[in-house]
Amino acid sequence: MILPRRSLLTAGAGLLLAGCDKVAAIPQARKILFAGEDMHRGLQRALMDRGALAPEFTREQMSPIFRANGTRDPGTPDYAAMVADQFAGYRLKVGGLVDRPLALSLDQLASMPSRSQITRHDCVEGWSAIGQWQGPMLGTVLKAAGMRNTARYIVFTCADLYNGQPYYESIDTIDAFHPQTILALKMNGARLTVAHGAPVRLRVERQLGYKHAKYVTGIDAVASLATIGKGKGGYWEDNVDYDWYAGI
């Protein structure tokens, strides 16, 4: 019997009593849980329609409580100043392998064609919640910047700090142009709260929750992940052996 990856990961996380901080203390368990990443990625790419949508739900199915996870407030002077200014001075910088580097305000992002979707967030800790997200598709932003054909990955830099450095995460360009991959500005019909990643949060609905970077301040198109952090493409991937391709 072949179990869906979503079931394997959430079940495995539950068996490991997997709060993210607790799992960090047992790296061998993480390696076992996420073994076979390259094989899984290849199989999923070969067998699945790359445009297949993650399940979407009705408003009646939305979770009454959607818990905040990971960083709940970056707590830095720069971020506190943005909050005090209601993010009026916020600019999302888009660079790397692009022909037209951008610095987009929230108003500019909000003026782009928007997608609204009610999806299920699956956390590696073993819990799930259904919520509504709204914002421009990431692909629209990358097209506006003139992403070059040599780009293979999209790297996200965030306002929260880990070990004194900005948090970072990445996805490949296939997932970047998936129609459900959006830069969420709203959650459940209202502007994102600080706890949920204001002012901009990545939603990449066919991947596990830790890929959904919060507090996004920068987006860079790159040809390789070799020079990003320790070369595995994300903070948790570099430091706790999390799976880079967290497809579900």
N, C-alpha and C positions, 0 to 999 in steps of 0.2 A: 504494500500500500504506500502511495506517495502522498505525504501530507503537504498542504500549502505552506510556503515559507512563513507567512503571517502566523500560522498556528505553531510551527516549530519554534519560532523566536519568542513568542509570548509565553508559550508553555515552558520553554527552557528558562526564560527569565524568571518565571514564577517559581520553578523548582530551585533556582539559585537564590531565592529570596532577593530578587534583583532590584534594589534601589541603586541608582547610578553610582553613588559614592561607595556602597557596599561592594558592588561588582568590581570597582577599581582596586579593591584590596585582594581580589582573587584573579589575577591576570590569566592563569592557566585555564580557569573556567571560561573566561572570555574567548580564549583561543579555540577551545573546544566548541563553544556555542557558535562561533563565526567561522569555523573551518570551511574550506572549499569555496571561498568567495569568488575566485576567478571562474571556477567551473559553474557556479550558480549564475553569475553574470552572463557568461556565454550561453548557457542553456536558456535563460530567460529572454535574452536578445534574439536567439534563434527561433524560439517557440511562440513568443508573444507578438501580437500586433503592437508595434512601437507606439501607435496612437491610441491604444486601448485605454479607456478611462477607468479611474478608480471609482468604486461605487459612490453614488450620490444619494442623499436622503431628503426627506421632507422636513419642514419646520417642526412638525409634531414629533419627529424622532430626535430632535436636538437634545443634548444632555442638559439637565437643569443646572449642573455645575461642571464647568470645564476648568480643571485645576491648572494652575501655572506651574511650570517645571523649569529646572535649570536656574539661570540667573533671573531674579525677580525685579531687580533694579541695578543697573550698572554701578550706581553710586559714585561716579567720578564727577569732578567739578565741571568738566565739559558737558557731560550728559545732564547734570542738574541744571546747567544754564539753558540747555535746549528745552527742558521741561518747563522751566520758569517762563521762557519765551513762547511757550506753546508750539515749539518747533518751527517758528516763523523763519529762523535762519538756517534750518536744516537743508542740506544739499546732499543728494545721493550722487556720488562720483562714479562714473562708468568709464573704464579705461582698459589698458592692456592692448590686445590685438584688435583695435577698432580704428576706423578712419576718422570718426568724429567724437572725440572724448566729450562726455556730458557731465554737467553738474545740475541735477534736477531738483527743484523745490517740490514740496508736497503738492502744491497747486498744479504744477506741471505734471506730476505723476497722476494726480486725480483727473486731469483733463484727458488722459489717454483712454482709449477704449477699455472698459472695465469688464471683468468677469466675476460673477458671484457663484459660489459653490458651497454646498453643505456636504461635508465629508467627515470621515472618521480618522481621528488622530490616534495612531498606535505607538505607544511609548515602549522602549526596550525594557522599562521597569515592569511591564506586564499589565498596564492599564490602558483603556481606550476611552475616548469621548468624541461626541459628534458636535460639530460647530459649523457656523457659516463664516466664510471668508470672502472678502471682496477687494479687488485691486487690479491693476493692469497685468497682462501676461508678461512674463519675463522676456519671452521672445520678441514682443513688441518693442521693449526697451533696447534689446540687443540690436534689432534691425535699425532702430533710430540712430544708434551709435555707429552703424556700419561695421558690424563684426566681420572680421576677415575669415577667409576659408581655412587659414592655418590654425585657427583656434580649435582646441579639442575639449577644453574644460572651462568652467566658469567658477571663479573663486569669490567668496563673499567675506568681507571684513566687517566686523561688528563693533559696537560701542562698549560692550562689556569686556572686562579684562580678566585674563587667566594667567597667573604667574607674571603679572605685570605687562602682558602683551595682549593686543586685541584678539578676541575670539575669531576663528576663521573656519570655514567649511567650504566644500566644493561639490559640484555635480558635473556630469559631462554634458556636451551640447545636445545630445539626444533628449535627455530629460529637461534641459533648459528650454527647449522649444515645444515641449509637450503642452497641450492646451490648458491643462490644470495646474501648470507650474506658474504661480503668480507672485507678485510682490504685494502682499496683503496690507491694505491701509485700514481696513475695517474688520471687526469681528462681531458677529451676531448683530449686525446693523449699526454698530457704533464704532467710533474711532478706536483703534487699538489702545489698550491701557498699557501703562508701564510694565506691569507684571507679565503681559502677553507680548511684549516686544516692540512697543511704540518707538518710532512712528512707522517703521516698515519691517515686515517679517516675511521671510521666504516661506511659501507653501509649495512643496513638491510632493503631491499627494500619493504617489506610488512608492514612497520611501518612508522608512521609520522616522519617528518624531525628532530624533536628534539631528537629522539633516535639515530641519526647518529652522534655519538660522534666524535669531531675533536681533533687533536693534541694528539692522543692516545700514552701514554707512558707505560701503564701497563695493563695487562689482568690477572684476577684472577678467577679461578673456585671455586665456593662456594656452600655450601649446603643450605644456607638460606640468605635472605636479611636483617634479623633482626638487624645485627650489621653494616650494610652499611648506613652511614649517619644517618637519623632519622628512617630508617627501611622501607622506601617505594621504595628504589631501584635506585633513581636518584635525582640529585640536584633539578630539577624543580618539580618532584613528591613530594619531601620532603618539598619544600618551597612555591610552588604556586598551589598545588593540581592538577598538571597535571596527566593525566591517565598514569599508568605504562605500561599497555598493550595497546600500541597505534597502534593496528593492523588496516590495511586498505585493 
